[in-house]
Amino acid sequence: MTDSPQTAGSRTAGSLSPLLADPRVTRAIELVWQEADLLDRKEYQTWQELYTEDAHYVVPIDATSEDFANTLNMVYDDARMRRMRVTRMTEGYAIAAVDAARTVRTVSRFVPVEVRADGVTLRSAQVVVAYKRGRHDVWAAEVTHRIRLSEAGDRIALKVVRLIDSEDAVPAAGFLL
């Protein structure tokens, strides 16, 4: 394997990217699935350990934005803000913790955007079904994960959740996307 990045490039209809067979991509996909499982089980303390210290978790309003630091976002969390969010969701009598929805996530349609020796960037589709007080809500998004690969353990360096209805009125979620 080389240190030069590989990209998904063009494919013919019906063909799969050869990058999907790359063991680095498999590791990245497994980490994304692990994250989804932890979130559905509300294991927020363990979830935040999946992130690098310099990682950002972003839910932008503008679906085309790449400059998250200088645009308005629904969520733009660094490590400190992720810790505060987890504390709010797990401690005391916070409505986000006491009345949190039950969720089931499906993460699929993985597209390797870039594969390097030390990391993988993936695009995927995510559907979250949330159930609370007799009502189901569906949240759909395209998600980008930048994964840092390491012998010490793979970690999420960036997660961007682009909700398909981000520019509409989006109801507050008592859970992480």
N, C-alpha and C positions, 0 to 999 in steps of 0.2 A: 504494500500500500504506500502511496506517495503522500507527501505533505501538501501537494498542490490541491486546491479545492476542486471538487467535481460538482457539477450542477445537473439538475434533472434534464435540461435540454429539451429537444423536441422528440416526440414519439409519434408513431403511426397509430391510427385508431385501433383500439383493441389490444395494444401492446402495453406491457408493464415496464416500468423503469427498471433497468438492471440494478439501479441503486437500492431498490427495495430488498435485494438479496445481500446487500452489504451488512456485515455484522455490526458495524457502527450504527447504521440506521435501525437495525433490530433493537439494539440497546436503547436508543433514543425513544423508539415507539414503546418499548416496555416501561420506560420511566414515565411517559405520558399516561399510559394505562394505570400505572401505580398511583400517580397523582389523582386521577379520576376516582379510583377506588377509595383512596384516603378521604377525599372530599365527600363522597357519598356516605361514608361511615362517620363523618364529622370528626375525623382524627386530625384536627387542625394543628396541634403541636408537631406531630410527625410530618404533616404536609409542609410546614414552613421549613423544615430541615432539608427538604428536597431542593431548596433554592441556594444559589451562591450568595455570599454576603453582599455583592454588588448588583444583584439581580433586580429587575423591575417586573412588576405584575401590573398590566395596563388594560383598561377597558376604555378605548377612545370613543368619543362621540362621532367625530369625522372618520368614516370608514377608510378614507384614503390617506389619512395623516401618517407620517413617519416621524415627525418632530414632536414627540410626546411631551417633552419638557417645556415646550413653548406653545402648546395648544391646550384647550379645555378637554378634560377627560372625565369620565364617570369615576374611574379609579386610576391612580398613578402611584403605586406603592413601592417604596424602597424597603430595605430590611426593617427599618424602624417602624414604618407604617404597617407592614405586614404583621409585626409583633403586636402592635397596638390593636389591629383588627382582630387578630386571634384572641387576644385578651378580652376584648369586648364580646366576642362570640362564645367564650368559654367560662367566664367568671362572673359571679354576682347575678343580679337580677336584671339583665339587659334584655330588652325585647328581642334583639337579634339572637340571643342564646336560648331564651325560654320558649319562644314561639317560632323557632326556625322550621322552615319547610323540610320535609323529607325529599330527597332527590335521587334520581337515577340518571347517570350520564352515559351517553354513547359517544365515543370518539372514534372516528374512522376517516376514510378517504385520505390516507397519509400521502403527502407528496414531499419527497426530499428536495429541498430548495438548494441546499449546499451541504456537502460532506467533506470534512477536513480530518486530518489525523487526530485533532484535539476537540472536534465538535461537529455537531449536526444541527442544521436548521430545518425544521419540518413545518409544513402547512397541513392542517387537518380540518375536518368538519366536526362540530360538536353540537349535540342536542341534549339539553338538560330538561327533564320533566320534573317539575316540583309539585308536591302535594301539600296543601296546608288548608285547614279548616274546610274540608269537603270540596276543595277546588283544585284543579290541575292547571298549571301554567307551563308553557313550552318556551324555552329560550334556545334559539339557534344562532350559531356563530361560526365564523371561520377563525381558527386559532393558529397563531404562529408560536412555536416553541424554539428557542435557541438552547441547545443542550451542550454543556461542557463535559467532555469525556475524560475520565481520569481513572487510573488504577485504584486510587483512594475512594472512588465512588463517583458516579455520574450525577450531575446537578443541573438544575434549570437556571440559565443565565438571563432569560427573558421569556415572558409569556404575554402575548397580546391577544385579547379576546375581542374580535370585531363582530359585535352583534348585528344581525341583519336588519334590525329595526332601531339602531342606535340613534338615529336622528329624530325619531318619534318620541313621544312621552313613554319612558320605560319605567315600569313600577319598581319600587325599591325591592331589593332582594335581601333576604335574611340569610344568605348563603354566598359562598364564593363561586365564581364562574370558572 
